[in-house]
């Protein structure tokens, strides 16, 4: 079970950024970084494609052309609502969580 998504839960993330899915090749997703919130993030990032699931904490199932907000520790994308499709609500939490960085 996931904890509530809050700015305090996001703040410890080593990396945080907003990116658009440029391409999906089998299980590899290429993201074009649009905005950086925390950590050293290049202009392009590759991540693994998750399987579609309605379960909290499941990997993200990326879609081409869609913007996502991604929080990560090392090579692990934080799920349970901390990362996902960009929305005004999630973007506001990212701005609040990383305002001091």
N, CA, C and O atoms as a GROMACS GRO file, in nm:
protein
  404
    1UNK      N    1   0.085  -0.119   0.000
    1UNK     CA    2   0.000   0.000   0.000
    1UNK      C    3   0.089   0.124   0.000
    1UNK      O    4   0.191   0.128   0.069
    2UNK      N    5   0.051   0.223  -0.075
    2UNK     CA    6   0.129   0.344  -0.090
    2UNK      C    7   0.086   0.451   0.010
    2UNK      O    8  -0.029   0.458   0.052
    3UNK      N    9   0.184   0.533   0.048
    3UNK     CA   10   0.157   0.648   0.134
    3UNK      C   11   0.098   0.760   0.049
    3UNK      O   12   0.109   0.757  -0.074
    4UNK      N   13   0.035   0.859   0.113
    4UNK     CA   14  -0.016   0.972   0.037
    4UNK      C   15   0.097   1.043  -0.038
    4UNK      O   16   0.210   1.050   0.011
    5UNK      N   17   0.066   1.096  -0.156
    5UNK     CA   18   0.165   1.169  -0.234
    5UNK      C   19   0.169   1.312  -0.183
    5UNK      O   20   0.070   1.386  -0.191
    6UNK      N   21   0.284   1.350  -0.129
    6UNK     CA   22   0.302   1.484  -0.073
    6UNK      C   23   0.436   1.540  -0.118
    6UNK      O   24   0.522   1.466  -0.165
    7UNK      N   25   0.452   1.671  -0.104
    7UNK     CA   26   0.581   1.734  -0.134
    7UNK      C   27   0.689   1.678  -0.043
    7UNK      O   28   0.803   1.659  -0.086
    8UNK      N   29   0.656   1.651   0.083
    8UNK     CA   30   0.753   1.595   0.177
    8UNK      C   31   0.800   1.457   0.133
    8UNK      O   32   0.916   1.421   0.154
    9UNK      N   33   0.712   1.378   0.074
    9UNK     CA   34   0.750   1.246   0.025
    9UNK      C   35   0.839   1.256  -0.099
    9UNK      O   36   0.925   1.171  -0.119
   10UNK      N   37   0.820   1.358  -0.181
   10UNK     CA   38   0.900   1.379  -0.301
   10UNK      C   39   1.037   1.439  -0.273
   10UNK      O   40   1.134   1.406  -0.342
   11UNK      N   41   1.046   1.526  -0.175
   11UNK     CA   42   1.166   1.607  -0.151
   11UNK      C   43   1.296   1.529  -0.141
   11UNK      O   44   1.398   1.580  -0.188
   12UNK      N   45   1.301   1.409  -0.082
   12UNK     CA   46   1.428   1.337  -0.072
   12UNK      C   47   1.478   1.276  -0.204
   12UNK      O   48   1.590   1.225  -0.207
   13UNK      N   49   1.400   1.278  -0.310
   13UNK     CA   50   1.440   1.216  -0.436
   13UNK      C   51   1.571   1.276  -0.486
   13UNK      O   52   1.589   1.398  -0.483
   14UNK      N   53   1.662   1.190  -0.532
   14UNK     CA   54   1.791   1.236  -0.584
   14UNK      C   55   1.776   1.306  -0.719
   14UNK      O   56   1.848   1.401  -0.750
   15UNK      N   57   1.682   1.258  -0.800
   15UNK     CA   58   1.656   1.315  -0.932
   15UNK      C   59   1.508   1.345  -0.946
   15UNK      O   60   1.423   1.270  -0.898
   16UNK      N   61   1.478   1.455  -1.011
   16UNK     CA   62   1.337   1.487  -1.040
   16UNK      C   63   1.334   1.573  -1.165
   16UNK      O   64   1.408   1.671  -1.177
   17UNK      N   65   1.248   1.536  -1.260
   17UNK     CA   66   1.240   1.610  -1.385
   17UNK      C   67   1.108   1.584  -1.455
   17UNK      O   68   1.037   1.488  -1.425
   18UNK      N   69   1.077   1.674  -1.550
   18UNK     CA   70   0.961   1.656  -1.638
   18UNK      C   71   1.014   1.625  -1.776
   18UNK      O   72   1.106   1.692  -1.824
   19UNK      N   73   0.957   1.525  -1.840
   19UNK     CA   74   1.008   1.484  -1.972
   19UNK      C   75   0.896   1.432  -2.059
   19UNK      O   76   0.792   1.385  -2.011
   20UNK      N   77   0.919   1.440  -2.190
   20UNK     CA   78   0.825   1.389  -2.290
   20UNK      C   79   0.882   1.259  -2.348
   20UNK      O   80   1.001   1.250  -2.375
   21UNK      N   81   0.796   1.161  -2.365
   21UNK     CA   82   0.838   1.036  -2.428
   21UNK      C   83   0.858   1.061  -2.577
   21UNK      O   84   0.764   1.097  -2.648
   22UNK      N   85   0.981   1.042  -2.623
   22UNK     CA   86   1.014   1.061  -2.765
   22UNK      C   87   0.997   0.933  -2.843
   22UNK      O   88   0.949   0.934  -2.957
   23UNK      N   89   1.036   0.820  -2.780
   23UNK     CA   90   1.024   0.693  -2.851
   23UNK      C   91   1.021   0.577  -2.753
   23UNK      O   92   1.070   0.587  -2.640
   24UNK      N   93   0.963   0.468  -2.798
   24UNK     CA   94   0.961   0.344  -2.721
   24UNK      C   95   1.007   0.234  -2.816
   24UNK      O   96   0.946   0.210  -2.920
   25UNK      N   97   1.116   0.167  -2.779
   25UNK     CA   98   1.172   0.059  -2.859
   25UNK      C   99   1.177  -0.066  -2.772
   25UNK      O  100   1.265  -0.081  -2.687
   26UNK      N  101   1.083  -0.154  -2.795
   26UNK     CA  102   1.068  -0.275  -2.714
   26UNK      C  103   1.046  -0.235  -2.569
   26UNK      O  104   0.938  -0.186  -2.535
   27UNK      N  105   1.143  -0.255  -2.482
   27UNK     CA  106   1.126  -0.225  -2.340
   27UNK      C  107   1.205  -0.101  -2.298
   27UNK      O  108   1.218  -0.074  -2.178
   28UNK      N  109   1.259  -0.026  -2.394
   28UNK     CA  110   1.338   0.093  -2.364
   28UNK      C  111   1.263   0.219  -2.407
   28UNK      O  112   1.216   0.228  -2.521
   29UNK      N  113   1.253   0.314  -2.316
   29UNK     CA  114   1.183   0.440  -2.341
   29UNK      C  115   1.286   0.553  -2.343
   29UNK      O  116   1.367   0.564  -2.251
   30UNK      N  117   1.282   0.636  -2.446
   30UNK     CA  118   1.369   0.753  -2.454
   30UNK      C  119   1.286   0.876  -2.422
   30UNK      O  120   1.184   0.903  -2.485
   31UNK      N  121   1.332   0.951  -2.322
   31UNK     CA  122   1.263   1.071  -2.275
   31UNK      C  123   1.344   1.195  -2.311
   31UNK      O  124   1.467   1.195  -2.299
   32UNK      N  125   1.277   1.300  -2.354
   32UNK     CA  126   1.340   1.431  -2.376
   32UNK      C  127   1.307   1.517  -2.255
   32UNK      O  128   1.191   1.546  -2.229
   33UNK      N  129   1.410   1.557  -2.183
   33UNK     CA  130   1.391   1.633  -2.059
   33UNK      C  131   1.347   1.775  -2.093
   33UNK      O  132   1.411   1.844  -2.172
   34UNK      N  133   1.238   1.817  -2.031
   34UNK     CA  134   1.181   1.950  -2.053
   34UNK      C  135   1.207   2.045  -1.938
   34UNK      O  136   1.216   2.166  -1.957
   35UNK      N  137   1.218   1.990  -1.818
   35UNK     CA  138   1.235   2.073  -1.697
   35UNK      C  139   1.305   1.989  -1.591
   35UNK      O  140   1.274   1.871  -1.575
   36UNK      N  141   1.400   2.050  -1.518
   36UNK     CA  142   1.475   1.980  -1.414
   36UNK      C  143   1.438   2.038  -1.278
   36UNK      O  144   1.431   2.160  -1.261
   37UNK      N  145   1.415   1.952  -1.181
   37UNK     CA  146   1.382   1.994  -1.046
   37UNK      C  147   1.493   1.962  -0.947
   37UNK      O  148   1.521   2.041  -0.856
   38UNK      N  149   1.559   1.846  -0.963
   38UNK     CA  150   1.663   1.804  -0.869
   38UNK      C  151   1.762   1.712  -0.939
   38UNK      O  152   1.726   1.634  -1.027
   39UNK      N  153   1.889   1.723  -0.899
   39UNK     CA  154   1.993   1.634  -0.950
   39UNK      C  155   2.042   1.672  -1.088
   39UNK      O  156   1.991   1.764  -1.152
   40UNK      N  157   2.145   1.600  -1.132
   40UNK     CA  158   2.205   1.621  -1.263
   40UNK      C  159   2.134   1.532  -1.365
   40UNK      O  160   2.150   1.410  -1.364
   41UNK      N  161   2.058   1.593  -1.451
   41UNK     CA  162   1.981   1.520  -1.552
   41UNK      C  163   2.018   1.576  -1.689
   41UNK      O  164   2.014   1.698  -1.709
   42UNK      N  165   2.055   1.489  -1.782
   42UNK     CA  166   2.089   1.533  -1.918
   42UNK      C  167   1.966   1.573  -1.997
   42UNK      O  168   1.855   1.576  -1.945
   43UNK      N  169   1.989   1.602  -2.125
   43UNK     CA  170   1.878   1.643  -2.212
   43UNK      C  171   1.793   1.524  -2.255
   43UNK      O  172   1.677   1.541  -2.294
   44UNK      N  173   1.851   1.403  -2.248
   44UNK     CA  174   1.781   1.281  -2.287
   44UNK      C  175   1.808   1.174  -2.182
   44UNK      O  176   1.920   1.161  -2.132
   45UNK      N  177   1.705   1.098  -2.150
   45UNK     CA  178   1.716   0.993  -2.048
   45UNK      C  179   1.649   0.868  -2.105
   45UNK      O  180   1.546   0.876  -2.172
   46UNK      N  181   1.709   0.752  -2.079
   46UNK     CA  182   1.644   0.626  -2.118
   46UNK      C  183   1.606   0.549  -1.993
   46UNK      O  184   1.682   0.542  -1.896
   47UNK      N  185   1.489   0.491  -1.996
   47UNK     CA  186   1.437   0.413  -1.882
   47UNK      C  187   1.369   0.287  -1.937
   47UNK      O  188   1.341   0.277  -2.056
   48UNK      N  189   1.342   0.193  -1.849
   48UNK     CA  190   1.270   0.072  -1.888
   48UNK      C  191   1.121   0.097  -1.894
   48UNK      O  192   1.067   0.177  -1.817
   49UNK      N  193   1.055   0.029  -1.985
   49UNK     CA  194   0.910   0.039  -2.000
   49UNK      C  195   0.842  -0.052  -1.899
   49UNK      O  196   0.874  -0.171  -1.892
   50UNK      N  197   0.751   0.002  -1.821
   50UNK     CA  198   0.674  -0.078  -1.727
   50UNK      C  199   0.560  -0.149  -1.798
   50UNK      O  200   0.527  -0.117  -1.912
   51UNK      N  201   0.503  -0.244  -1.731
   51UNK     CA  202   0.385  -0.313  -1.785
   51UNK      C  203   0.261  -0.242  -1.732
   51UNK      O  204   0.259  -0.198  -1.617
   52UNK      N  205   0.159  -0.233  -1.814
   52UNK     CA  206   0.035  -0.166  -1.771
   52UNK      C  207  -0.022  -0.238  -1.650
   52UNK      O  208  -0.035  -0.361  -1.649
   53UNK      N  209  -0.056  -0.160  -1.549
   53UNK     CA  210  -0.111  -0.217  -1.427
   53UNK      C  211  -0.184  -0.109  -1.350
   53UNK      O  212  -0.143   0.008  -1.351
   54UNK      N  213  -0.290  -0.146  -1.285
   54UNK     CA  214  -0.365  -0.052  -1.201
   54UNK      C  215  -0.318  -0.059  -1.056
   54UNK      O  216  -0.372   0.010  -0.970
   55UNK      N  217  -0.218  -0.141  -1.030
   55UNK     CA  218  -0.171  -0.162  -0.893
   55UNK      C  219  -0.082  -0.045  -0.852
   55UNK      O  220   0.008  -0.007  -0.926
   56UNK      N  221  -0.106   0.012  -0.732
   56UNK     CA  222  -0.018   0.116  -0.680
   56UNK      C  223   0.122   0.059  -0.666
   56UNK      O  224   0.140  -0.054  -0.622
   57UNK      N  225   0.220   0.140  -0.703
   57UNK     CA  226   0.358   0.097  -0.692
   57UNK      C  227   0.410   0.022  -0.812
   57UNK      O  228   0.528  -0.012  -0.818
   58UNK      N  229   0.322  -0.007  -0.910
   58UNK     CA  230   0.365  -0.076  -1.031
   58UNK      C  231   0.447   0.019  -1.118
   58UNK      O  232   0.431   0.141  -1.108
   59UNK      N  233   0.536  -0.034  -1.202
   59UNK     CA  234   0.613   0.052  -1.293
   59UNK      C  235   0.520   0.133  -1.384
   59UNK      O  236   0.406   0.094  -1.409
   60UNK      N  237   0.571   0.246  -1.431
   60UNK     CA  238   0.493   0.332  -1.519
   60UNK      C  239   0.488   0.271  -1.659
   60UNK      O  240   0.590   0.226  -1.711
   61UNK      N  241   0.371   0.269  -1.719
   61UNK     CA  242   0.356   0.227  -1.859
   61UNK      C  243   0.356   0.355  -1.943
   61UNK      O  244   0.255   0.424  -1.952
   62UNK      N  245   0.471   0.386  -2.004
   62UNK     CA  246   0.489   0.510  -2.079
   62UNK      C  247   0.417   0.505  -2.214
   62UNK      O  248   0.400   0.399  -2.273
   63UNK      N  249   0.374   0.626  -2.262
   63UNK     CA  250   0.309   0.640  -2.391
   63UNK      C  251   0.382   0.748  -2.471
   63UNK      O  252   0.413   0.854  -2.417
   64UNK      N  253   0.408   0.723  -2.597
   64UNK     CA  254   0.478   0.818  -2.683
   64UNK      C  255   0.403   0.951  -2.690
   64UNK      O  256   0.281   0.954  -2.705
   65UNK      N  257   0.480   1.061  -2.679
   65UNK     CA  258   0.423   1.195  -2.690
   65UNK      C  259   0.364   1.251  -2.562
   65UNK      O  260   0.319   1.366  -2.561
   66UNK      N  261   0.362   1.173  -2.456
   66UNK     CA  262   0.303   1.216  -2.329
   66UNK      C  263   0.412   1.268  -2.236
   66UNK      O  264   0.522   1.212  -2.233
   67UNK      N  265   0.383   1.375  -2.161
   67UNK     CA  266   0.475   1.430  -2.061
   67UNK      C  267   0.458   1.357  -1.929
   67UNK      O  268   0.346   1.324  -1.888
   68UNK      N  269   0.571   1.333  -1.862
   68UNK     CA  270   0.571   1.266  -1.732
   68UNK      C  271   0.655   1.346  -1.634
   68UNK      O  272   0.750   1.414  -1.673
   69UNK      N  273   0.619   1.338  -1.509
   69UNK     CA  274   0.702   1.388  -1.400
   69UNK      C  275   0.766   1.266  -1.336
   69UNK      O  276   0.696   1.173  -1.295
   70UNK      N  277   0.899   1.267  -1.329
   70UNK     CA  278   0.974   1.151  -1.282
   70UNK      C  279   1.058   1.189  -1.162
   70UNK      O  280   1.135   1.286  -1.167
   71UNK      N  281   1.044   1.114  -1.054
   71UNK     CA  282   1.131   1.125  -0.937
   71UNK      C  283   1.202   0.992  -0.924
   71UNK      O  284   1.142   0.886  -0.942
   72UNK      N  285   1.332   0.997  -0.893
   72UNK     CA  286   1.409   0.873  -0.887
   72UNK      C  287   1.519   0.881  -0.782
   72UNK      O  288   1.566   0.989  -0.747
   73UNK      N  289   1.556   0.766  -0.734
   73UNK     CA  290   1.675   0.750  -0.650
   73UNK      C  291   1.766   0.654  -0.725
   73UNK      O  292   1.734   0.536  -0.740
   74UNK      N  293   1.879   0.706  -0.772
   74UNK     CA  294   1.967   0.624  -0.853
   74UNK      C  295   1.896   0.581  -0.979
   74UNK      O  296   1.844   0.665  -1.053
   75UNK      N  297   1.894   0.451  -1.005
   75UNK     CA  298   1.829   0.398  -1.125
   75UNK      C  299   1.685   0.355  -1.102
   75UNK      O  300   1.622   0.296  -1.190
   76UNK      N  301   1.631   0.385  -0.984
   76UNK     CA  302   1.496   0.340  -0.950
   76UNK      C  303   1.396   0.455  -0.955
   76UNK      O  304   1.408   0.552  -0.881
   77UNK      N  305   1.298   0.443  -1.044
   77UNK     CA  306   1.191   0.543  -1.051
   77UNK      C  307   1.098   0.522  -0.934
   77UNK      O  308   1.052   0.410  -0.909
   78UNK      N  309   1.069   0.629  -0.862
   78UNK     CA  310   0.977   0.623  -0.748
   78UNK      C  311   0.834   0.619  -0.801
   78UNK      O  312   0.794   0.704  -0.880
   79UNK      N  313   0.759   0.521  -0.758
   79UNK     CA  314   0.621   0.505  -0.805
   79UNK      C  315   0.524   0.540  -0.693
   79UNK      O  316   0.554   0.630  -0.614
   80UNK      N  317   0.414   0.475  -0.683
   80UNK     CA  318   0.310   0.505  -0.583
   80UNK      C  319   0.260   0.649  -0.596
   80UNK      O  320   0.227   0.713  -0.496
   81UNK      N  321   0.254   0.698  -0.720
   81UNK     CA  322   0.203   0.832  -0.744
   81UNK      C  323   0.307   0.941  -0.740
   81UNK      O  324   0.277   1.056  -0.773
   82UNK      N  325   0.432   0.908  -0.698
   82UNK     CA  326   0.538   1.009  -0.694
   82UNK      C  327   0.590   1.042  -0.833
   82UNK      O  328   0.644   1.151  -0.855
   83UNK      N  329   0.574   0.951  -0.926
   83UNK     CA  330   0.608   0.972  -1.067
   83UNK      C  331   0.485   0.931  -1.147
   83UNK      O  332   0.411   0.840  -1.109
   84UNK      N  333   0.465   0.998  -1.260
   84UNK     CA  334   0.351   0.963  -1.344
   84UNK      C  335   0.326   1.068  -1.449
   84UNK      O  336   0.405   1.161  -1.465
   85UNK      N  337   0.215   1.053  -1.521
   85UNK     CA  338   0.180   1.152  -1.623
   85UNK      C  339   0.169   1.289  -1.558
   85UNK      O  340   0.115   1.304  -1.448
   86UNK      N  341   0.221   1.389  -1.628
   86UNK     CA  342   0.218   1.525  -1.578
   86UNK      C  343   0.074   1.573  -1.563
   86UNK      O  344  -0.009   1.552  -1.652
   87UNK      N  345   0.047   1.635  -1.451
   87UNK     CA  346  -0.084   1.695  -1.425
   87UNK      C  347  -0.059   1.823  -1.345
   87UNK      O  348   0.047   1.836  -1.283
   88UNK      N  349  -0.153   1.916  -1.344
   88UNK     CA  350  -0.134   2.038  -1.265
   88UNK      C  351  -0.110   2.007  -1.117
   88UNK      O  352  -0.031   2.074  -1.051
   89UNK      N  353  -0.179   1.906  -1.065
   89UNK     CA  354  -0.166   1.872  -0.922
   89UNK      C  355  -0.027   1.816  -0.892
   89UNK      O  356   0.036   1.857  -0.795
   90UNK      N  357   0.020   1.723  -0.974
   90UNK     CA  358   0.152   1.664  -0.949
   90UNK      C  359   0.262   1.767  -0.973
   90UNK      O  360   0.361   1.770  -0.900
   91UNK      N  361   0.246   1.851  -1.075
   91UNK     CA  362   0.344   1.957  -1.103
   91UNK      C  363   0.355   2.053  -0.984
   91UNK      O  364   0.465   2.096  -0.951
   92UNK      N  365   0.243   2.086  -0.922
   92UNK     CA  366   0.245   2.175  -0.805
   92UNK      C  367   0.322   2.110  -0.690
   92UNK      O  368   0.395   2.179  -0.618
   93UNK      N  369   0.305   1.980  -0.670
   93UNK     CA  370   0.380   1.910  -0.565
   93UNK      C  371   0.530   1.910  -0.595
   93UNK      O  372   0.610   1.928  -0.503
   94UNK      N  373   0.568   1.890  -0.720
   94UNK     CA  374   0.710   1.895  -0.758
   94UNK      C  375   0.767   2.034  -0.732
   94UNK      O  376   0.876   2.046  -0.676
   95UNK      N  377   0.696   2.138  -0.772
   95UNK     CA  378   0.744   2.275  -0.748
   95UNK      C  379   0.762   2.301  -0.600
   95UNK      O  380   0.860   2.362  -0.558
   96UNK      N  381   0.666   2.256  -0.519
   96UNK     CA  382   0.676   2.274  -0.374
   96UNK      C  383   0.791   2.194  -0.316
   96UNK      O  384   0.868   2.246  -0.235
   97UNK      N  385   0.805   2.069  -0.357
   97UNK     CA  386   0.908   1.981  -0.301
   97UNK      C  387   1.049   2.028  -0.333
   97UNK      O  388   1.139   2.016  -0.250
   98UNK      N  389   1.069   2.083  -0.453
   98UNK     CA  390   1.204   2.115  -0.497
   98UNK      C  391   1.229   2.265  -0.509
   98UNK      O  392   1.325   2.306  -0.574
   99UNK      N  393   1.144   2.347  -0.448
   99UNK     CA  394   1.157   2.492  -0.456
   99UNK      C  395   1.288   2.542  -0.398
   99UNK      O  396   1.340   2.644  -0.444
  100UNK      N  397   1.342   2.474  -0.301
  100UNK     CA  398   1.464   2.520  -0.232
  100UNK      C  399   1.591   2.471  -0.300
  100UNK      O  400   1.700   2.510  -0.261
  101UNK      N  401   1.579   2.386  -0.401
  101UNK     CA  402   1.700   2.327  -0.462
  101UNK      C  403   1.747   2.405  -0.581
  101UNK      O  404   1.846   2.369  -0.643
   0.00000   0.00000   0.00000
